[in-house]
């Protein structure tokens, strides 16, 4: 298995993640990757409403969300999290056929997206990019979001 250099905050602390996905399997897969990248999992949620409630960046530093739930719920969660926490960094995770939803999420404040199935090396590079896009960001959150087929 490939080794990855730890992705750290600007203050050299581990990035903390809240992983949100309606699939337990998908959450566990994302958690395994996050831990390979030196991240800490602050929590898990199975839907967008729980993600919004759990997203408390000021209490725990960086957090990343992997939302994998109904299309509009995911986009609405992105919009609400960014509105409540403007420094949030959200990365959407998308299955084939959902590019229009990714575009909508990017317009609502998501910073990037990852195509499913998620490959560790791709997710690593995207998180590295998203974490480095603001040289002044010490505790700014990172978030990952996606949707499933209904």
OpenMM code with the backbone's topology and positions (N, CA, C; nanometers):
from openmm import Vec3, app, unit

residues = "UNK UNK UNK UNK UNK UNK UNK UNK UNK UNK UNK UNK UNK UNK UNK UNK UNK UNK UNK UNK UNK UNK UNK UNK UNK UNK UNK UNK UNK UNK UNK UNK UNK UNK UNK UNK UNK UNK UNK UNK UNK UNK UNK UNK UNK UNK UNK UNK UNK UNK UNK UNK UNK UNK UNK UNK UNK UNK UNK UNK UNK UNK UNK UNK UNK UNK UNK UNK UNK UNK UNK UNK UNK UNK UNK UNK UNK UNK UNK UNK UNK UNK UNK UNK UNK UNK UNK UNK UNK UNK UNK UNK UNK UNK UNK UNK UNK UNK UNK UNK UNK UNK UNK UNK UNK UNK UNK UNK UNK UNK UNK UNK UNK UNK UNK UNK UNK UNK UNK UNK UNK UNK UNK UNK UNK UNK UNK UNK UNK UNK UNK UNK UNK UNK UNK UNK UNK UNK UNK UNK UNK UNK UNK UNK UNK UNK UNK UNK UNK UNK".split()
positions = [
    Vec3(0.0838, -0.1185, 0.0000),
    Vec3(0.0000, 0.0000, 0.0000),
    Vec3(0.0882, 0.1247, 0.0000),
    Vec3(0.0475, 0.2226, -0.0777),
    Vec3(0.1235, 0.3458, -0.0919),
    Vec3(0.1277, 0.4238, 0.0390),
    Vec3(0.2423, 0.4846, 0.0655),
    Vec3(0.2575, 0.5700, 0.1837),
    Vec3(0.2312, 0.7149, 0.1431),
    Vec3(0.1656, 0.7891, 0.2294),
    Vec3(0.1345, 0.9293, 0.2032),
    Vec3(0.1945, 1.0146, 0.3140),
    Vec3(0.2521, 1.1290, 0.2753),
    Vec3(0.2984, 1.2248, 0.3754),
    Vec3(0.1751, 1.2812, 0.4458),
    Vec3(0.1845, 1.3031, 0.5766),
    Vec3(0.0701, 1.3526, 0.6530),
    Vec3(0.0262, 1.4897, 0.6028),
    Vec3(-0.1039, 1.5044, 0.5848),
    Vec3(-0.1620, 1.6353, 0.5534),
    Vec3(-0.1916, 1.7029, 0.6860),
    Vec3(-0.1222, 1.8131, 0.7123),
    Vec3(-0.1366, 1.8826, 0.8397),
    Vec3(-0.1897, 2.0227, 0.8191),
    Vec3(-0.2484, 2.0776, 0.9246),
    Vec3(-0.2900, 2.2175, 0.9233),
    Vec3(-0.1666, 2.3053, 0.9213),
    Vec3(-0.1856, 2.4333, 0.8999),
    Vec3(-0.0742, 2.5283, 0.8971),
    Vec3(0.0004, 2.5331, 1.0300),
    Vec3(-0.0674, 2.4947, 1.1401),
    Vec3(-0.0028, 2.4922, 1.2716),
    Vec3(0.0547, 2.3543, 1.3042),
    Vec3(0.0680, 2.2688, 1.2008),
    Vec3(0.1246, 2.1338, 1.2115),
    Vec3(0.0430, 2.0367, 1.2955),
    Vec3(-0.0820, 2.0663, 1.3192),
    Vec3(-0.1721, 1.9738, 1.3879),
    Vec3(-0.2448, 1.8900, 1.2825),
    Vec3(-0.2901, 1.7702, 1.3195),
    Vec3(-0.3635, 1.6873, 1.2223),
    Vec3(-0.4931, 1.7545, 1.1784),
    Vec3(-0.5299, 1.7318, 1.0546),
    Vec3(-0.6581, 1.7781, 1.0038),
    Vec3(-0.7640, 1.6869, 1.0642),
    Vec3(-0.8736, 1.7454, 1.1125),
    Vec3(-0.9832, 1.6658, 1.1694),
    Vec3(-1.0972, 1.6613, 1.0693),
    Vec3(-1.1606, 1.5469, 1.0609),
    Vec3(-1.2628, 1.5224, 0.9606),
    Vec3(-1.3927, 1.4731, 1.0233),
    Vec3(-1.5022, 1.5216, 0.9710),
    Vec3(-1.6338, 1.4648, 0.9975),
    Vec3(-1.6752, 1.3984, 0.8668),
    Vec3(-1.6906, 1.2685, 0.8674),
    Vec3(-1.7210, 1.1932, 0.7461),
    Vec3(-1.8714, 1.1682, 0.7417),
    Vec3(-1.9334, 1.2123, 0.6320),
    Vec3(-2.0785, 1.2015, 0.6193),
    Vec3(-2.1119, 1.1269, 0.4918),
    Vec3(-2.1831, 1.0170, 0.5075),
    Vec3(-2.2244, 0.9376, 0.3929),
    Vec3(-2.3384, 0.8483, 0.4390),
    Vec3(-2.4371, 0.8280, 0.3528),
    Vec3(-2.5480, 0.7414, 0.3935),
    Vec3(-2.5089, 0.5941, 0.3906),
    Vec3(-2.3965, 0.5628, 0.3302),
    Vec3(-2.3470, 0.4257, 0.3258),
    Vec3(-2.2370, 0.4072, 0.4306),
    Vec3(-2.2588, 0.3139, 0.5225),
    Vec3(-2.1575, 0.2848, 0.6242),
    Vec3(-2.0286, 0.2382, 0.5562),
    Vec3(-2.0403, 0.1556, 0.4522),
    Vec3(-1.9237, 0.1073, 0.3802),
    Vec3(-1.8436, 0.2242, 0.3217),
    Vec3(-1.9114, 0.3187, 0.2581),
    Vec3(-1.8430, 0.4339, 0.1986),
    Vec3(-1.7756, 0.5181, 0.3065),
    Vec3(-1.8435, 0.5367, 0.4201),
    Vec3(-1.7824, 0.6128, 0.5305),
    Vec3(-1.6562, 0.5444, 0.5787),
    Vec3(-1.6622, 0.4142, 0.5994),
    Vec3(-1.5449, 0.3404, 0.6483),
    Vec3(-1.4298, 0.3492, 0.5486),
    Vec3(-1.4612, 0.3433, 0.4195),
    Vec3(-1.3593, 0.3557, 0.3162),
    Vec3(-1.2929, 0.4941, 0.3218),
    Vec3(-1.3731, 0.5997, 0.3330),
    Vec3(-1.3184, 0.7357, 0.3437),
    Vec3(-1.2357, 0.7509, 0.4712),
    Vec3(-1.2841, 0.6941, 0.5804),
    Vec3(-1.2119, 0.7031, 0.7082),
    Vec3(-1.0752, 0.6360, 0.6967),
    Vec3(-1.0707, 0.5204, 0.6314),
    Vec3(-0.9433, 0.4516, 0.6142),
    Vec3(-0.8447, 0.5398, 0.5373),
    Vec3(-0.8928, 0.6052, 0.4315),
    Vec3(-0.8065, 0.6940, 0.3534),
    Vec3(-0.7614, 0.8140, 0.4360),
    Vec3(-0.8540, 0.8758, 0.5081),
    Vec3(-0.8216, 0.9918, 0.5910),
    Vec3(-0.7129, 0.9566, 0.6920),
    Vec3(-0.7245, 0.8403, 0.7523),
    Vec3(-0.6234, 0.7978, 0.8496),
    Vec3(-0.4894, 0.7712, 0.7818),
    Vec3(-0.4910, 0.7208, 0.6567),
    Vec3(-0.3669, 0.7018, 0.5812),
    Vec3(-0.2983, 0.8354, 0.5544),
    Vec3(-0.3775, 0.9436, 0.5477),
    Vec3(-0.3239, 1.0767, 0.5200),
    Vec3(-0.2853, 1.1508, 0.6480),
    Vec3(-0.2892, 1.0819, 0.7635),
    Vec3(-0.2522, 1.1441, 0.8900),
    Vec3(-0.3633, 1.2251, 0.9535),
    Vec3(-0.4853, 1.2114, 0.9038),
    Vec3(-0.5982, 1.2860, 0.9578),
    Vec3(-0.6599, 1.2182, 1.0779),
    Vec3(-0.7399, 1.2942, 1.1499),
    Vec3(-0.8160, 1.2424, 1.2639),
    Vec3(-0.9639, 1.2514, 1.2301),
    Vec3(-1.0376, 1.1456, 1.2577),
    Vec3(-1.1810, 1.1467, 1.2331),
    Vec3(-1.2507, 1.1970, 1.3590),
    Vec3(-1.3151, 1.3124, 1.3464),
    Vec3(-1.3845, 1.3745, 1.4590),
    Vec3(-1.5233, 1.3152, 1.4775),
    Vec3(-1.5767, 1.2543, 1.3720),
    Vec3(-1.7090, 1.1959, 1.3822),
    Vec3(-1.7595, 1.1487, 1.2479),
    Vec3(-1.8782, 1.0879, 1.2522),
    Vec3(-1.9439, 1.0366, 1.1322),
    Vec3(-2.0905, 1.0785, 1.1362),
    Vec3(-2.1490, 1.0932, 1.0184),
    Vec3(-2.2919, 1.1200, 1.0078),
    Vec3(-2.3438, 1.0494, 0.8831),
    Vec3(-2.4725, 1.0151, 0.8843),
    Vec3(-2.5324, 0.9437, 0.7731),
    Vec3(-2.6182, 1.0288, 0.6827),
    Vec3(-2.6304, 1.1588, 0.7131),
    Vec3(-2.7127, 1.2459, 0.6300),
    Vec3(-2.6691, 1.3909, 0.6458),
    Vec3(-2.7187, 1.4747, 0.5560),
    Vec3(-2.6813, 1.6153, 0.5529),
    Vec3(-2.7238, 1.6943, 0.6753),
    Vec3(-2.8417, 1.6665, 0.7278),
    Vec3(-2.8878, 1.7403, 0.8453),
    Vec3(-2.7984, 1.7128, 0.9655),
    Vec3(-2.7603, 1.5877, 0.9826),
    Vec3(-2.6689, 1.5535, 1.0914),
    Vec3(-2.5336, 1.6189, 1.0678),
    Vec3(-2.4885, 1.6227, 0.9423),
    Vec3(-2.3611, 1.6871, 0.9096),
    Vec3(-2.3629, 1.8336, 0.9481),
    Vec3(-2.4713, 1.9012, 0.9162),
    Vec3(-2.4836, 2.0437, 0.9501),
    Vec3(-2.4754, 2.0610, 1.1015),
    Vec3(-2.5458, 1.9757, 1.1751),
    Vec3(-2.5451, 1.9852, 1.3212),
    Vec3(-2.4085, 1.9524, 1.3800),
    Vec3(-2.3377, 1.8565, 1.3190),
    Vec3(-2.2087, 1.8126, 1.3709),
    Vec3(-2.0929, 1.9035, 1.3326),
    Vec3(-2.1117, 1.9862, 1.2322),
    Vec3(-2.0013, 2.0680, 1.1812),
    Vec3(-1.9751, 2.1848, 1.2761),
    Vec3(-1.8759, 2.1690, 1.3601),
    Vec3(-1.8389, 2.2713, 1.4581),
    Vec3(-1.6886, 2.2967, 1.4493),
    Vec3(-1.6416, 2.3665, 1.3458),
    Vec3(-1.4975, 2.3804, 1.3254),
    Vec3(-1.4254, 2.4542, 1.4371),
    Vec3(-1.4921, 2.5432, 1.5059),
    Vec3(-1.4244, 2.6219, 1.6095),
    Vec3(-1.3930, 2.5386, 1.7337),
    Vec3(-1.4619, 2.4257, 1.7500),
    Vec3(-1.4351, 2.3406, 1.8653),
    Vec3(-1.3220, 2.2427, 1.8397),
    Vec3(-1.2958, 2.2108, 1.7115),
    Vec3(-1.2000, 2.1040, 1.6884),
    Vec3(-1.1064, 2.1259, 1.5707),
    Vec3(-1.0925, 2.2463, 1.5225),
    Vec3(-1.0006, 2.2697, 1.4118),
    Vec3(-1.0600, 2.2252, 1.2802),
    Vec3(-0.9763, 2.1706, 1.1932),
    Vec3(-1.0198, 2.1266, 1.0603),
    Vec3(-1.1156, 2.0092, 1.0707),
    Vec3(-1.2126, 2.0084, 0.9834),
    Vec3(-1.2980, 1.8911, 0.9678),
    Vec3(-1.3247, 1.8729, 0.8205),
    Vec3(-1.3363, 1.7531, 0.7792),
    Vec3(-1.3759, 1.7265, 0.6405),
    Vec3(-1.4981, 1.6382, 0.6420),
    Vec3(-1.5867, 1.6652, 0.5504),
    Vec3(-1.7113, 1.5905, 0.5416),
    Vec3(-1.7128, 1.5113, 0.4146),
    Vec3(-1.7516, 1.3890, 0.4236),
    Vec3(-1.7829, 1.3115, 0.3040),
    Vec3(-1.9324, 1.2906, 0.3048),
    Vec3(-2.0049, 1.3725, 0.2352),
    Vec3(-2.1500, 1.3564, 0.2286),
    Vec3(-2.1799, 1.2665, 0.1119),
    Vec3(-2.2603, 1.1664, 0.1353),
    Vec3(-2.3024, 1.0782, 0.0272),
    Vec3(-2.4486, 1.0503, 0.0564),
    Vec3(-2.5344, 1.1382, 0.0108),
    Vec3(-2.6766, 1.1250, 0.0407),
    Vec3(-2.7567, 1.1882, -0.0705),
    Vec3(-2.8863, 1.1973, -0.0525),
    Vec3(-2.9744, 1.2465, -0.1572),
    Vec3(-2.9235, 1.3774, -0.2164),
    Vec3(-2.9411, 1.3918, -0.3480),
    Vec3(-2.8840, 1.5021, -0.4241),
    Vec3(-2.9100, 1.6394, -0.3618),
    Vec3(-3.0346, 1.6761, -0.3489),
    Vec3(-3.0641, 1.8107, -0.3011),
    Vec3(-3.0242, 1.8276, -0.1554),
    Vec3(-3.0373, 1.7226, -0.0761),
    Vec3(-2.9976, 1.7328, 0.0635),
    Vec3(-2.8485, 1.7638, 0.0732),
    Vec3(-2.7684, 1.6991, -0.0119),
    Vec3(-2.6246, 1.7228, -0.0105),
    Vec3(-2.5902, 1.8644, -0.0514),
    Vec3(-2.6535, 1.9129, -0.1563),
    Vec3(-2.6272, 2.0481, -0.2035),
    Vec3(-2.6748, 2.1497, -0.1002),
    Vec3(-2.7909, 2.1251, -0.0422),
    Vec3(-2.8412, 2.2148, 0.0628),
    Vec3(-2.7482, 2.2146, 0.1837),
    Vec3(-2.6947, 2.0966, 0.2196),
    Vec3(-2.6017, 2.0888, 0.3323),
    Vec3(-2.4757, 2.1685, 0.3025),
    Vec3(-2.4241, 2.1578, 0.1793),
    Vec3(-2.3073, 2.2366, 0.1402),
    Vec3(-2.3363, 2.3846, 0.1595),
    Vec3(-2.4496, 2.4295, 0.1054),
    Vec3(-2.4844, 2.5713, 0.1132),
    Vec3(-2.4974, 2.6181, 0.2580),
    Vec3(-2.5641, 2.5399, 0.3413),
    Vec3(-2.5841, 2.5803, 0.4808),
    Vec3(-2.4539, 2.5803, 0.5593),
    Vec3(-2.3689, 2.4805, 0.5374),
    Vec3(-2.2411, 2.4761, 0.6090),
    Vec3(-2.1553, 2.5960, 0.5695),
    Vec3(-2.1470, 2.6247, 0.4399),
    Vec3(-2.0647, 2.7376, 0.3937),
    Vec3(-2.1222, 2.8696, 0.4437),
    Vec3(-2.2537, 2.8806, 0.4458),
    Vec3(-2.3156, 3.0046, 0.4954),
    Vec3(-2.2849, 3.0235, 0.6443),
    Vec3(-2.2915, 2.9166, 0.7227),
    Vec3(-2.2649, 2.9246, 0.8668),
    Vec3(-2.1168, 2.9312, 0.8979),
    Vec3(-2.0334, 2.8718, 0.8107),
    Vec3(-1.8880, 2.8632, 0.8331),
    Vec3(-1.8183, 2.8972, 0.7016),
    Vec3(-1.8040, 3.0265, 0.6691),
    Vec3(-1.7483, 3.0670, 0.5394),
    Vec3(-1.6096, 3.0107, 0.5097),
    Vec3(-1.5341, 2.9730, 0.6108),
    Vec3(-1.4005, 2.9178, 0.5861),
    Vec3(-1.4041, 2.7680, 0.5576),
    Vec3(-1.5229, 2.7069, 0.5570),
    Vec3(-1.5354, 2.5630, 0.5306),
    Vec3(-1.4837, 2.5300, 0.3917),
    Vec3(-1.4186, 2.4180, 0.3814),
    Vec3(-1.3705, 2.3677, 0.2532),
    Vec3(-1.4394, 2.2347, 0.2279),
    Vec3(-1.5244, 2.2330, 0.1252),
    Vec3(-1.6053, 2.1153, 0.0968),
    Vec3(-1.5600, 2.0539, -0.0343),
    Vec3(-1.5360, 1.9234, -0.0321),
    Vec3(-1.5015, 1.8482, -0.1516),
    Vec3(-1.6162, 1.7505, -0.1767),
    Vec3(-1.6798, 1.7617, -0.2922),
    Vec3(-1.7890, 1.6725, -0.3278),
    Vec3(-1.7338, 1.5408, -0.3803),
    Vec3(-1.8031, 1.4320, -0.3490),
    Vec3(-1.7716, 1.3003, -0.4019),
    Vec3(-1.8904, 1.2611, -0.4893),
    Vec3(-1.8624, 1.2279, -0.6164),
    Vec3(-1.9724, 1.2055, -0.7095),
    Vec3(-1.9603, 1.0742, -0.7852),
    Vec3(-2.0745, 1.0118, -0.8083),
    Vec3(-2.0825, 0.8968, -0.8987),
    Vec3(-2.0986, 0.9487, -1.0407),
    Vec3(-2.0734, 0.8630, -1.1372),
    Vec3(-2.0940, 0.9008, -1.2770),
    Vec3(-2.2389, 0.9444, -1.2950),
    Vec3(-2.2603, 1.0503, -1.3714),
    Vec3(-2.3955, 1.0947, -1.4003),
    Vec3(-2.4437, 1.2057, -1.3098),
    Vec3(-2.3604, 1.2490, -1.2160),
    Vec3(-2.4039, 1.3522, -1.1235),
    Vec3(-2.3259, 1.4821, -1.1399),
    Vec3(-2.2641, 1.5021, -1.2562),
    Vec3(-2.1843, 1.6224, -1.2756),
    Vec3(-2.2662, 1.7500, -1.2590),
    Vec3(-2.3934, 1.7466, -1.2984),
    Vec3(-2.4763, 1.8668, -1.2819),
    Vec3(-2.4938, 1.9011, -1.1334),
    Vec3(-2.4987, 1.7981, -1.0494),
    Vec3(-2.5098, 1.8228, -0.9056),
    Vec3(-2.3781, 1.8745, -0.8482),
    Vec3(-2.2667, 1.8257, -0.9027),
    Vec3(-2.1358, 1.8752, -0.8597),
    Vec3(-2.1243, 2.0229, -0.8942),
    Vec3(-2.1649, 2.0601, -1.0154),
    Vec3(-2.1599, 2.2003, -1.0557),
    Vec3(-2.2456, 2.2845, -0.9609),
    Vec3(-2.3645, 2.2370, -0.9276),
    Vec3(-2.4515, 2.3103, -0.8355),
    Vec3(-2.3848, 2.3244, -0.6990),
    Vec3(-2.3209, 2.2174, -0.6506),
    Vec3(-2.2526, 2.2234, -0.5211),
    Vec3(-2.1344, 2.3196, -0.5256),
    Vec3(-2.0598, 2.3200, -0.6362),
    Vec3(-1.9489, 2.4149, -0.6496),
    Vec3(-2.0010, 2.5580, -0.6475),
    Vec3(-2.1151, 2.5811, -0.7110),
    Vec3(-2.1743, 2.7140, -0.7102),
    Vec3(-2.2216, 2.7539, -0.5702),
    Vec3(-2.2550, 2.6554, -0.4867),
    Vec3(-2.3004, 2.6820, -0.3499),
    Vec3(-2.1849, 2.6919, -0.2509),
    Vec3(-2.0607, 2.6648, -0.2964),
    Vec3(-1.9474, 2.6840, -0.2072),
    Vec3(-1.8516, 2.5688, -0.1927),
    Vec3(-1.8796, 2.4535, -0.2545),
    Vec3(-1.7838, 2.3429, -0.2497),
    Vec3(-1.6560, 2.3867, -0.3211),
    Vec3(-1.5412, 2.3375, -0.2749),
    Vec3(-1.4126, 2.3789, -0.3304),
    Vec3(-1.3613, 2.2877, -0.4409),
    Vec3(-1.4040, 2.1621, -0.4435),
    Vec3(-1.3511, 2.0673, -0.5411),
    Vec3(-1.4419, 1.9457, -0.5437),
    Vec3(-1.4100, 1.8477, -0.6290),
    Vec3(-1.4859, 1.7232, -0.6292),
    Vec3(-1.3951, 1.6058, -0.6626),
    Vec3(-1.4408, 1.4866, -0.6230),
    Vec3(-1.3715, 1.3608, -0.6477),
    Vec3(-1.4709, 1.2673, -0.7148),
    Vec3(-1.4271, 1.2005, -0.8212),
    Vec3(-1.5120, 1.1047, -0.8922),
    Vec3(-1.5077, 0.9695, -0.8219),
    Vec3(-1.6217, 0.9036, -0.8082),
    Vec3(-1.6266, 0.7680, -0.7539),
    Vec3(-1.5954, 0.6680, -0.8636),
    Vec3(-1.5342, 0.5564, -0.8336),
    Vec3(-1.4857, 0.5194, -0.7010),
    Vec3(-1.3645, 0.6043, -0.6622),
    Vec3(-1.3577, 0.6385, -0.5347),
    Vec3(-1.2529, 0.7273, -0.4846),
    Vec3(-1.1217, 0.6502, -0.4735),
    Vec3(-1.0192, 0.7023, -0.5391),
    Vec3(-0.8859, 0.6437, -0.5307),
    Vec3(-0.8055, 0.7242, -0.4297),
    Vec3(-0.7350, 0.6563, -0.3391),
    Vec3(-0.6606, 0.7284, -0.2349),
    Vec3(-0.5669, 0.8358, -0.2894),
    Vec3(-0.4935, 0.8053, -0.3976),
    Vec3(-0.3978, 0.9039, -0.4484),
    Vec3(-0.4669, 1.0276, -0.5049),
    Vec3(-0.5859, 1.0106, -0.5613),
    Vec3(-0.6613, 1.1243, -0.6142),
    Vec3(-0.7169, 1.2075, -0.4990),
    Vec3(-0.7780, 1.1416, -0.4011),
    Vec3(-0.8319, 1.2129, -0.2863),
    Vec3(-0.7211, 1.2881, -0.2123),
    Vec3(-0.6059, 1.2240, -0.1971),
    Vec3(-0.4923, 1.2874, -0.1294),
    Vec3(-0.4527, 1.4173, -0.1993),
    Vec3(-0.4376, 1.4129, -0.3313),
    Vec3(-0.3956, 1.5330, -0.4051),
    Vec3(-0.5007, 1.6435, -0.3970),
    Vec3(-0.6272, 1.6064, -0.4029),
    Vec3(-0.7331, 1.7074, -0.3944),
    Vec3(-0.7377, 1.7688, -0.2550),
    Vec3(-0.7278, 1.6867, -0.1509),
    Vec3(-0.7267, 1.7417, -0.0148),
    Vec3(-0.6039, 1.8293, 0.0076),
    Vec3(-0.4900, 1.7872, -0.0458),
    Vec3(-0.3673, 1.8680, -0.0332),
    Vec3(-0.3888, 2.0047, -0.0975),
    Vec3(-0.4487, 2.0053, -0.2157),
    Vec3(-0.4771, 2.1305, -0.2861),
    Vec3(-0.5758, 2.2171, -0.2065),
    Vec3(-0.6843, 2.1566, -0.1620),
    Vec3(-0.7878, 2.2318, -0.0904),
    Vec3(-0.7326, 2.2882, 0.0408),
    Vec3(-0.6499, 2.2116, 0.1099),
    Vec3(-0.5910, 2.2585, 0.2354),
    Vec3(-0.4914, 2.3712, 0.2133),
    Vec3(-0.4287, 2.3751, 0.0970),
    Vec3(-0.3247, 2.4750, 0.0741),
    Vec3(-0.3751, 2.5991, 0.0020),
    Vec3(-0.5041, 2.6073, -0.0268),
    Vec3(-0.5520, 2.7197, -0.1076),
    Vec3(-0.5586, 2.8523, -0.0333),
    Vec3(-0.5411, 2.8510, 0.0974),
    Vec3(-0.5391, 2.9754, 0.1747),
    Vec3(-0.4221, 2.9698, 0.2715),
    Vec3(-0.3145, 3.0449, 0.2415),
    Vec3(-0.1961, 3.0370, 0.3275),
    Vec3(-0.2204, 3.0840, 0.4703),
    Vec3(-0.3295, 3.1544, 0.4950),
    Vec3(-0.3596, 3.2027, 0.6300),
    Vec3(-0.4500, 3.1079, 0.7076),
    Vec3(-0.4965, 3.0019, 0.6432),
    Vec3(-0.5915, 2.9107, 0.7075),
    Vec3(-0.5192, 2.8200, 0.8066),
    Vec3(-0.5532, 2.8336, 0.9317),
    Vec3(-0.4991, 2.7448, 1.0347),
    Vec3(-0.6061, 2.6465, 1.0766),
    Vec3(-0.7227, 2.6963, 1.1087),
    Vec3(-0.8292, 2.6097, 1.1571),
    Vec3(-0.9465, 2.6012, 1.0630),
    Vec3(-0.9283, 2.6437, 0.9385),
    Vec3(-1.0397, 2.6414, 0.8444),
    Vec3(-1.0772, 2.4977, 0.8116),
    Vec3(-1.2051, 2.4656, 0.8145),
    Vec3(-1.2486, 2.3290, 0.7904),
    Vec3(-1.2388, 2.2872, 0.6437),
    Vec3(-1.2303, 2.1581, 0.6236),
    Vec3(-1.2366, 2.0960, 0.4918),
    Vec3(-1.3594, 2.0075, 0.4942),
    Vec3(-1.4297, 1.9974, 0.3832),
    Vec3(-1.5481, 1.9124, 0.3810),
    Vec3(-1.5549, 1.8357, 0.2509),
    Vec3(-1.6046, 1.7121, 0.2570),
    Vec3(-1.6275, 1.6330, 0.1374),
    Vec3(-1.7756, 1.5972, 0.1308),
    Vec3(-1.8329, 1.6058, 0.0130),
    Vec3(-1.9754, 1.5819, 0.0013),
    Vec3(-2.0068, 1.5082, -0.1281),
    Vec3(-2.1095, 1.4241, -0.1264),
    Vec3(-2.1509, 1.3521, -0.2462),
    Vec3(-2.2959, 1.3143, -0.2401),
    Vec3(-2.3398, 1.2378, -0.3372),
    Vec3(-2.4792, 1.1955, -0.3382),
    Vec3(-2.4886, 1.0551, -0.3925),
    Vec3(-2.6002, 0.9904, -0.3643),
    Vec3(-2.6205, 0.8545, -0.4147),
    Vec3(-2.7367, 0.8525, -0.5112),
    Vec3(-2.7522, 0.7407, -0.5764),
    Vec3(-2.8648, 0.7250, -0.6696),
    Vec3(-2.9872, 0.6821, -0.5914),
    Vec3(-3.0969, 0.7479, -0.6162),
    Vec3(-3.2215, 0.7142, -0.5456),
    Vec3(-3.2930, 0.6023, -0.6168),
] * unit.nanometer
topology = app.Topology()
chain = topology.addChain("A")
for resn in residues:
    res = topology.addResidue(resn, chain)
    for name in ("N", "CA", "C"):
        topology.addAtom(name, app.Element.getBySymbol(name[0]), res)
